[in-house]
Amino acid sequence: MPVKKLKPEIFEPRLFELPMNGERLPIQDTTPFYPVYKNRENVLFEGDSIEWLKSLSTETVDLIFADPPYNIKKADWDKFESQEKYIDWSMRWISESSRVLKKLAHSISVVSQRF
């Protein structure tokens, strides 16, 4: 079956052009979380997601997109002492996410299935 190529005008190239329409911020690893990038409308944070969620007011977020660790031990950031510690951590970030989401908001989580 031939592949139909999409016309270039369908894409929004301004989103992906460099330089970006914002600025990278200096790393501040002395706090649990810190801003690393900002533009006129948004700020991207790096660090402890649970601590960052705790800093937000209740029912103020429209969307959460999460790609949490799977505890499959393929990277240093994806290792927990035990399955119980992983479940405890998961319940804490899910609970904080639920608290900050507005009543009619959405949460999207990337998950994996071990084969």
Protein Blocks (a to p, Z undefined) as FASTA:
>chain_A
ZZddddfklpcfklmpccdfbddddddfkbfbdcfbdcfkbccdedjfklmmmmpcehib
fbdcddddehlopafklccfblklmmmmmmmmmmmmmmmpcfklccdddddddZZ
